[in-house]
């Protein structure tokens, strides 16, 4: 039988604990996500610098309707087939309902049977932020506004050509800006 002193045993326990702690810390560092909308950093591109909007929950509550706050700040979902933009066929842009940032073009909107407005691409990839969402026992990709961090919906890889993507967006997370008519139009 081998004998180990109490001091050596305690040192081995400390070393084992530090090793395990280091492994866990290293493993988690690559997958951690900040849960607060207010601390999310926004994407930037060489042509477009997005300045994040940071507001307190009280400020958002005072500016947004109760339903919009629930969907955009608490990651809720509006009931399917009830959204105001589901059947909209007008030309224009869909912007963030919280901050007005341009998100989707009517040209990328298409009809689905999912119950929410769907788009096959965003106006610019830097305008939406994709975040892994494993809530409710599902693996999905959540979409947020890159400027204010507001929850928009989810993106799935079952959409039409040319991208094969379906950005499934809550109507309450969007406002619509109609395209300006060309002054030379003779309609």
C-alpha positions in Angstrom: 0.0 0.0 0.0 1.3 3.4 -0.8 1.1 6.1 1.7 0.5 9.7 0.8 0.9 12.5 3.3 -2.1 14.7 4.0 -0.3 17.7 2.7 0.5 16.0 -0.7 -3.1 14.8 -1.0 -4.4 18.4 -0.4 -1.9 19.7 -3.0 -3.1 17.1 -5.5 -6.7 18.1 -4.8 -5.9 21.8 -5.5 -4.0 21.0 -8.7 -6.9 18.8 -9.9 -9.4 21.5 -9.1 -7.3 24.2 -10.9 -6.9 21.9 -13.9 -10.7 21.2 -14.1 -11.5 24.8 -13.6 -9.2 25.8 -16.4 -10.7 23.2 -18.8 -14.2 24.4 -18.0 -13.3 28.1 -18.3 -11.5 27.4 -21.6 -14.4 25.4 -23.0 -17.0 28.0 -22.0 -15.1 31.0 -23.3 -15.7 30.1 -26.9 -19.5 29.7 -26.5 -20.4 32.3 -24.0 -23.0 34.9 -25.0 -23.9 38.1 -23.2 -27.5 37.9 -22.3 -28.1 41.6 -21.9 -29.3 43.5 -25.0 -27.6 46.6 -23.7 -24.1 45.1 -23.8 -24.3 43.5 -27.2 -21.7 44.8 -29.6 -22.9 45.6 -33.1 -21.4 44.4 -36.3 -19.4 46.8 -38.4 -18.3 46.6 -42.0 -15.8 48.7 -44.0 -18.7 50.7 -45.5 -21.1 51.0 -42.6 -20.3 51.6 -39.0 -23.2 50.8 -36.7 -23.4 52.8 -33.6 -25.2 50.7 -31.0 -28.2 52.2 -29.2 -28.1 51.7 -25.5 -31.2 52.3 -23.4 -32.4 51.2 -20.0 -35.4 48.8 -19.8 -37.5 51.8 -18.5 -36.6 53.9 -21.5 -37.6 51.0 -23.9 -40.8 50.5 -22.0 -41.8 54.1 -22.3 -41.1 54.1 -26.1 -42.5 50.8 -27.2 -46.0 49.3 -26.9 -46.4 46.5 -24.4 -46.4 43.9 -27.2 -43.5 45.3 -29.0 -41.5 45.5 -25.7 -42.4 41.9 -24.9 -41.3 40.6 -28.4 -38.2 42.8 -28.9 -36.8 43.2 -25.4 -38.0 39.9 -23.8 -37.7 37.7 -26.9 -41.4 36.9 -27.2 -43.2 35.8 -30.3 -46.4 37.2 -31.7 -49.2 34.8 -32.6 -48.9 33.4 -36.1 -51.1 34.9 -38.9 -51.9 38.0 -36.8 -49.1 40.4 -37.9 -49.8 43.6 -39.7 -47.0 43.0 -42.3 -47.8 39.4 -43.2 -49.9 40.2 -46.3 -48.2 43.5 -47.2 -47.2 43.5 -50.9 -46.2 47.1 -51.2 -42.7 48.1 -52.4 -40.4 49.5 -49.7 -38.2 48.7 -46.8 -38.9 47.0 -43.5 -37.1 48.8 -40.6 -36.6 48.0 -37.0 -39.7 49.0 -35.0 -37.5 50.1 -32.0 -34.8 52.2 -33.7 -35.8 52.6 -37.4 -32.7 50.8 -38.8 -33.2 49.3 -42.3 -33.4 45.6 -42.2 -35.2 44.0 -45.1 -36.4 44.9 -48.6 -39.9 44.1 -49.9 -38.1 42.5 -52.9 -36.8 39.8 -50.6 -40.2 39.1 -49.0 -42.0 36.0 -50.0 -45.2 34.1 -49.0 -44.9 31.1 -46.7 -47.3 29.2 -44.6 -45.4 29.8 -41.3 -47.6 32.7 -40.2 -45.0 35.5 -40.0 -43.5 37.8 -42.7 -40.6 35.9 -44.3 -37.6 37.2 -46.3 -34.8 35.3 -48.1 -32.1 37.8 -47.2 -31.6 40.9 -45.1 -30.7 44.3 -46.7 -27.2 43.9 -45.4 -25.7 41.1 -43.4 -24.3 43.6 -41.0 -27.7 45.0 -40.1 -28.8 41.8 -38.4 -27.1 39.9 -35.7 -27.3 36.1 -35.6 -27.3 34.4 -32.2 -27.5 30.7 -31.4 -30.8 30.0 -29.6 -31.3 26.6 -27.9 -34.4 27.6 -25.9 -37.6 25.6 -25.8 -35.7 22.4 -26.6 -34.9 23.5 -30.2 -31.7 24.6 -32.0 -32.4 27.8 -33.9 -30.6 31.0 -35.0 -32.2 34.1 -33.4 -32.1 37.3 -35.4 -31.6 40.7 -33.6 -31.3 44.2 -34.9 -27.6 45.0 -35.0 -28.1 48.6 -33.8 -30.5 48.3 -30.9 -30.3 44.5 -30.1 -34.0 44.1 -30.5 -35.3 40.5 -31.1 -36.7 40.2 -34.6 -37.3 36.5 -35.0 -35.3 33.5 -36.3 -33.6 32.4 -39.5 -33.9 28.9 -41.0 -32.2 27.2 -43.9 -35.4 26.1 -45.7 -36.1 29.2 -47.8 -36.3 29.8 -51.5 -33.5 30.5 -54.0 -31.2 32.4 -54.3 -30.2 32.1 -50.7 -32.1 29.1 -49.3 -32.8 31.1 -46.1 -36.0 32.0 -44.4 -35.9 35.0 -42.1 -39.1 34.5 -40.1 -39.8 37.9 -38.5 -42.3 39.1 -36.0 -44.4 41.9 -37.6 -44.4 43.8 -34.4 -40.6 44.1 -34.6 -40.9 45.9 -38.0 -42.1 49.1 -39.4 -42.6 49.6 -43.1 -41.3 52.5 -45.2 -43.0 52.7 -48.6 -40.8 53.2 -51.6 -40.9 56.8 -52.9 -42.6 57.1 -56.3 -40.4 58.4 -59.1 -41.6 61.9 -60.1 -41.3 60.8 -63.7 -43.9 58.0 -63.2 -47.0 58.5 -65.3 -49.4 56.2 -63.4 
